[in-house]
Amino acid sequence: MKAWVVIVPTALAPSAALAQAQPHHGTLVTDTVVSAGLAGNVVGASSHRAVVAYLPPSYETDRARRYPVLYMLHGATSVPEEWLDGTTYQGLDLRVALDSLIAARAIPELIVAIPNSDIELGSQWYANSPVLGNWEDFIVRDVVGFVDRRYRTVARRDGRALFGHSMGGFGVLAIGFKHPERFGFVYASSPSRVAFTGSIAPSAATWDSLPRLKRWQDGSYDLRLAIGLAAAFDGSRTDPRLFTELPFGTAFGEAVRARSRERWLASMPLELASAMVRRGDHPPTILIEAGSEETAIQDATRLLRARLDSLGVPYADSTFEGGHIDRVRERIVGHMLPAVGRWLGSGARSQ
């Protein structure tokens, strides 16, 4: 189904919000995007999605100027407000951080767009799925198209950057590798489930636990993340568990497992990187980071680095001290945003 976008008025329209903006401070605006590609999903996720936008300090006064856009994809069971509330992630208030970095000229002025992609299942992996809806299209077509029409953007590859944490890290890698013509910069922080490691390793108990469920609502947090993957990559609209086959486990024969693995792998970043190179696409600038205590993610990113090395695709990667959510504020404010700023100010933008 072809996606379409409708602008739904919100209680605080952009013009009203901008009128309340104080000098030298950016403004947060919440719009709603309606996507037909999300309608009809089997878990009841709304096709009306909030998108929070940060508009930089000069946006209202410098009306001839266009701004690059950073798109930020949140993780499973998360919402955009957690990056804005000054509480959730070590006191992170993204608007204040952006204002401070812009005022210090550490980054150029830019628009930041954060779509709300949370669903009751907890995860959808930013993939197009007949079960969960077309979340890839929602980001690539609906949100980007909406932002380019609604605001004065640099509507080109060299004016768009992607950042994601956890499930969002998976999402920016998958989307960045599938659509490098749309996004020139990809920053994946602690990207989750990039490869078959940890709780989705071939020998993990997950694969024998999932078939015993009677419906997806009965799954624990970790099992729901795996159910989200199954529904996104190889799901069933009729099975109450949202899947009928799995890539590993004793509940299925090898032929079934091999068939399912092939479908899963085709939607995961390692194979998507290979497909990007086979197409002859120009890769985006790629940055990958993970915490020293994130064993499964470290294992997966090693596999990703090996694949990128074998393909001759350049990237930068780093390891920070800590676990999955220990240093979110530090990584976003002290590393990701300055990296985006450097990219926007460098020759990389001319890619």
C-alpha positions as CSV (number, residue, x, y, z in Angstrom):
1,M,0.0,0.0,0.0
2,K,1.4,3.4,-0.9
3,A,2.0,5.6,2.1
4,W,0.4,9.0,2.3
5,V,0.7,11.8,4.8
6,V,-1.9,14.1,6.4
7,I,-1.0,17.1,8.6
8,V,-3.3,17.1,11.6
9,P,-3.5,20.3,13.6
10,T,-2.2,20.1,17.2
11,A,-3.2,22.1,20.2
12,L,-0.1,24.2,19.9
13,A,0.5,25.1,16.2
14,P,4.0,25.9,15.1
15,S,3.2,29.7,14.7
16,A,1.8,29.8,18.3
17,A,4.8,27.9,19.6
18,L,7.3,30.1,17.8
19,A,5.6,33.2,19.3
20,Q,6.4,31.9,22.7
21,A,10.1,31.2,21.9
22,Q,12.5,33.3,23.8
23,P,15.5,35.0,22.1
24,H,18.4,32.7,21.3
25,H,16.4,29.6,22.3
26,G,15.1,26.9,20.0
27,T,11.5,25.8,20.0
28,L,9.9,22.5,20.3
29,V,6.9,21.8,18.1
30,T,4.7,18.7,18.1
31,D,3.0,17.8,14.9
32,T,1.0,14.7,13.9
33,V,1.7,12.6,10.8
34,V,-0.9,10.1,9.6
35,S,0.4,7.2,7.5
36,A,-1.7,4.7,5.6
37,G,1.3,2.3,5.7
38,L,0.7,1.9,9.4
39,A,-3.0,1.4,9.2
40,G,-4.4,-2.1,9.5
41,N,-1.5,-3.5,11.6
42,V,-2.6,-6.4,13.9
43,V,-1.4,-5.0,17.2
44,G,-3.6,-1.9,17.1
45,A,-0.8,0.7,16.8
46,S,-2.2,4.0,15.8
47,S,-1.4,5.4,12.3
48,H,-1.5,8.9,13.8
49,R,2.1,9.5,15.1
50,A,3.4,12.4,17.0
51,V,6.6,14.0,15.6
52,V,8.5,16.3,17.9
53,A,10.6,18.9,16.1
54,Y,13.3,21.2,17.5
55,L,13.5,24.5,15.5
56,P,16.8,26.4,16.0
57,P,17.0,29.9,17.5
58,S,17.1,31.7,14.1
59,Y,14.3,29.8,12.5
60,E,11.6,32.4,13.0
61,T,13.7,35.4,12.2
62,D,15.9,34.3,9.3
63,R,13.1,33.3,6.9
64,A,15.3,32.9,3.9
65,R,17.5,30.3,5.5
66,R,17.2,26.5,5.1
67,Y,18.4,24.1,7.8
68,P,19.8,20.5,7.7
69,V,17.8,17.9,9.7
70,L,18.8,15.3,12.2
71,Y,16.3,12.5,12.6
72,M,16.5,10.6,15.9
73,L,15.0,7.1,16.3
74,H,14.3,6.0,19.9
75,G,14.6,2.5,21.3
76,A,12.0,-0.2,22.2
77,T,9.4,0.8,24.7
78,S,10.6,4.4,24.6
79,V,9.1,7.7,23.4
80,P,10.7,11.0,22.3
81,E,9.9,12.8,25.5
82,E,12.5,10.7,27.3
83,W,15.2,12.6,25.5
84,L,13.5,15.9,26.4
85,D,12.3,15.6,30.0
86,G,15.5,16.3,31.8
87,T,15.0,13.2,34.0
88,T,15.1,9.9,32.1
89,Y,18.6,9.8,30.7
90,Q,21.0,11.3,33.3
91,G,19.1,14.6,33.2
92,L,19.2,14.9,29.4
93,D,17.1,17.8,28.1
94,L,17.8,17.8,24.3
95,R,16.4,21.3,23.7
96,V,18.7,22.8,26.3
97,A,21.7,20.8,25.0
98,L,21.0,21.9,21.4
99,D,20.7,25.5,22.5
100,S,24.0,25.4,24.4
101,L,25.9,23.7,21.6
102,I,24.6,26.1,19.0
103,A,25.3,29.1,21.3
104,A,28.9,27.8,21.7
105,R,29.1,27.3,17.9
106,A,30.0,23.7,18.6
107,I,27.4,22.7,16.1
108,P,25.6,24.6,13.3
109,E,21.9,25.5,13.6
110,L,19.8,22.5,12.6
111,I,16.3,21.1,12.8
112,V,15.9,17.9,14.9
113,A,12.9,15.6,14.2
114,I,11.9,12.8,16.6
115,P,9.0,10.6,15.6
116,N,7.1,8.6,18.2
117,S,7.3,5.0,17.0
118,D,6.3,3.3,20.3
119,I,3.7,0.4,20.0
120,E,2.0,-1.8,22.6
121,L,4.2,-4.8,21.6
122,G,7.2,-2.7,22.5
123,S,9.2,-3.0,19.3
124,Q,8.8,-2.9,15.5
125,W,12.4,-2.5,14.4
126,Y,11.7,0.2,11.9
127,A,10.9,-2.4,9.2
128,N,8.1,-2.8,6.7
129,S,5.9,-5.5,7.9
130,P,2.4,-6.8,6.9
131,V,1.9,-7.6,10.6
132,L,3.2,-4.5,12.4
133,G,2.9,-1.9,9.6
134,N,5.4,-0.1,7.3
135,W,7.7,1.6,9.8
136,E,10.6,1.9,7.4
137,D,8.3,3.8,5.0
138,F,7.0,5.8,7.9
139,I,10.4,7.2,8.6
140,V,11.8,7.4,5.1
141,R,8.8,8.7,3.2
142,D,6.2,10.0,5.7
143,V,8.3,11.7,8.3
144,V,11.0,13.0,6.0
145,G,8.4,14.1,3.4
146,F,6.4,15.9,6.1
147,V,9.4,17.7,7.6
148,D,10.6,18.8,4.2
149,R,7.2,20.2,3.3
150,R,6.5,21.7,6.7
151,Y,9.8,23.3,7.5
152,R,12.6,25.1,5.6
153,T,15.0,22.2,5.2
154,V,18.1,21.2,3.2
155,A,16.0,18.5,1.4
156,R,19.0,16.5,0.2
157,R,21.2,13.6,1.3
158,D,23.9,16.0,2.4
159,G,21.3,17.8,4.7
160,R,20.0,14.7,6.5
161,A,21.5,12.8,9.4
162,L,20.2,9.7,11.3
163,F,20.8,8.8,14.9
164,G,19.3,5.9,16.8
165,H,19.8,4.2,20.2
166,S,19.2,0.5,20.8
167,M,16.3,-0.5,18.5
168,G,16.8,2.9,17.0
169,G,20.4,2.0,16.4
170,F,19.3,-1.1,14.5
171,G,16.8,1.1,12.6
172,V,19.3,3.7,11.4
173,L,21.7,1.1,10.2
174,A,19.0,-0.8,8.3
175,I,17.4,2.4,6.9
176,G,20.8,4.0,6.2
177,F,22.0,0.9,4.2
178,K,18.7,0.7,2.3
179,H,18.4,4.4,1.6
180,P,21.8,5.9,1.4
181,E,20.5,8.3,-1.3
182,R,18.3,9.9,1.4
183,F,20.7,10.1,4.4
184,G,24.3,11.1,4.3
185,F,25.2,10.4,7.9
186,V,24.3,7.4,10.2
187,Y,25.2,7.2,13.9
188,A,24.2,4.0,15.7
189,S,24.5,4.0,19.4
190,S,24.3,0.6,21.2
191,P,22.5,-0.9,18.2
192,S,20.4,-3.9,19.4
193,R,19.9,-7.3,17.7
194,V,22.1,-6.4,14.7
195,A,23.1,-10.1,14.5
196,F,22.3,-13.4,16.0
197,T,24.0,-12.8,19.4
198,G,23.0,-12.7,23.0
199,S,19.3,-13.5,23.6
200,I,18.8,-14.3,19.9
201,A,22.0,-16.4,19.5
202,P,21.4,-19.7,17.8
203,S,21.6,-21.6,21.1
204,A,19.6,-19.0,23.2
205,A,16.6,-20.3,25.2
206,T,14.5,-17.7,23.4
207,W,13.9,-20.0,20.5
208,D,12.3,-22.8,22.6
209,S,10.4,-20.3,24.8
210,L,8.6,-18.5,22.0
211,P,6.7,-21.5,20.5
212,R,5.3,-22.2,23.9
213,L,3.5,-18.9,24.0
214,K,-0.2,-18.9,23.1
215,R,-0.3,-15.2,22.2
216,W,2.2,-12.3,22.0
217,Q,0.7,-10.6,25.0
218,D,2.0,-13.4,27.2
219,G,5.6,-12.7,26.4
220,S,8.1,-11.2,28.9
221,Y,10.0,-8.0,27.9
222,D,12.9,-9.9,26.3
223,L,10.5,-12.3,24.5
224,R,8.5,-9.4,23.2
225,L,11.6,-8.0,21.6
226,A,12.1,-11.3,19.8
227,I,8.4,-11.4,18.9
228,G,8.8,-7.9,17.4
229,L,11.7,-9.2,15.2
230,A,9.7,-12.2,14.1
231,A,6.6,-10.1,13.3
232,A,8.7,-7.5,11.5
233,F,10.9,-9.9,9.4
234,D,8.8,-13.1,9.0
235,G,5.4,-12.6,10.8
236,S,1.9,-13.9,10.6
237,R,-1.3,-11.9,10.6
238,T,-3.3,-14.9,11.7
239,D,-1.2,-16.5,14.4
240,P,-1.9,-14.9,17.9
241,R,1.9,-15.2,18.6
242,L,2.5,-13.1,15.4
243,F,4.8,-15.8,13.9
244,T,4.5,-19.3,12.6
245,E,8.2,-20.1,11.9
246,L,11.5,-19.2,13.7
247,P,15.1,-19.3,12.5
248,F,16.3,-21.5,15.4
249,G,15.0,-23.8,18.1
250,T,13.8,-27.4,18.4
251,A,10.1,-26.7,17.5
252,F,10.8,-26.6,13.8
253,G,12.5,-28.7,11.3
254,E,15.8,-27.6,9.7
255,A,14.1,-26.7,6.4
256,V,11.7,-24.4,8.2
257,R,14.5,-22.9,10.2
258,A,16.7,-22.3,7.2
259,R,13.8,-20.7,5.3
260,S,13.1,-18.4,8.3
261,R,16.8,-17.5,8.8
262,E,17.0,-16.4,5.2
263,R,14.1,-14.0,5.6
264,W,15.4,-12.7,8.9
265,L,18.9,-12.1,7.5
266,A,17.6,-10.3,4.5
267,S,16.2,-7.6,6.9
268,M,19.2,-7.3,9.2
269,P,22.1,-4.8,8.8
270,L,24.9,-7.2,7.8
271,E,23.1,-8.4,4.7
272,L,21.6,-4.9,4.0
273,A,25.2,-3.6,3.9
274,S,26.1,-6.2,1.4
275,A,23.1,-5.4,-0.7
276,M,24.0,-1.7,-0.6
277,V,27.4,-2.5,-2.1
278,R,26.0,-4.9,-4.7
279,R,23.7,-2.1,-5.8
280,G,26.7,0.2,-6.2
281,D,25.2,2.8,-3.8
282,H,27.5,5.3,-2.2
283,P,27.5,4.5,1.6
284,P,26.6,7.1,4.1
285,T,29.1,8.3,6.7
286,I,28.8,5.6,9.4
287,L,29.6,5.8,13.1
288,I,28.9,2.9,15.5
289,E,29.4,2.8,19.3
290,A,28.6,0.4,22.1
291,G,29.2,0.1,25.9
292,S,32.0,-2.0,27.3
293,E,29.4,-4.0,29.3
294,E,27.1,-4.7,26.4
295,T,28.4,-8.1,25.6
296,A,25.8,-9.2,23.0
297,I,25.9,-5.8,21.3
298,Q,29.7,-5.8,21.3
299,D,29.6,-9.3,19.7
300,A,27.2,-8.2,17.1
301,T,29.1,-5.0,16.2
302,R,32.2,-7.0,15.8
303,L,30.4,-9.0,13.1
304,L,29.1,-5.8,11.6
305,R,32.6,-4.3,11.5
306,A,34.0,-7.5,9.9
307,R,31.3,-7.3,7.2
308,L,31.9,-3.6,6.5
309,D,35.7,-4.3,6.3
310,S,35.1,-7.1,3.8
311,L,33.0,-4.9,1.7
312,G,35.5,-2.0,1.8
313,V,32.9,0.3,3.4
314,P,34.5,2.9,5.7
315,Y,33.2,3.6,9.2
316,A,34.3,4.8,12.6
317,D,33.5,2.9,15.8
318,S,34.1,3.4,19.5
319,T,33.5,1.7,22.9
320,F,32.5,3.7,25.9
321,E,32.6,2.5,29.5
322,G,29.3,1.3,30.9
323,G,26.1,-0.5,29.9
324,H,23.1,0.1,27.6
325,I,21.6,3.2,29.1
326,D,24.4,4.3,31.5
327,R,25.8,7.2,29.3
328,V,23.0,8.2,27.0
329,R,23.2,11.9,27.8
330,E,27.0,11.9,27.6
331,R,27.0,10.1,24.2
332,I,24.3,12.3,22.7
333,V,25.6,15.7,23.9
334,G,29.3,15.0,24.0
335,H,29.8,12.8,21.0
336,M,26.8,12.4,18.6
337,L,25.8,16.0,18.3
338,P,29.4,17.3,17.8
339,A,29.9,14.5,15.2
340,V,26.9,15.6,13.3
341,G,28.1,19.2,13.5
342,R,31.5,18.2,12.2
343,W,30.0,16.3,9.3
344,L,27.7,19.2,8.4
345,G,30.7,21.5,8.4
346,S,33.0,19.2,6.5
347,G,33.5,18.2,2.9
348,A,31.4,15.1,3.7
349,R,28.3,17.1,3.1
350,S,29.3,17.4,-0.6
351,Q,28.9,13.6,-1.0
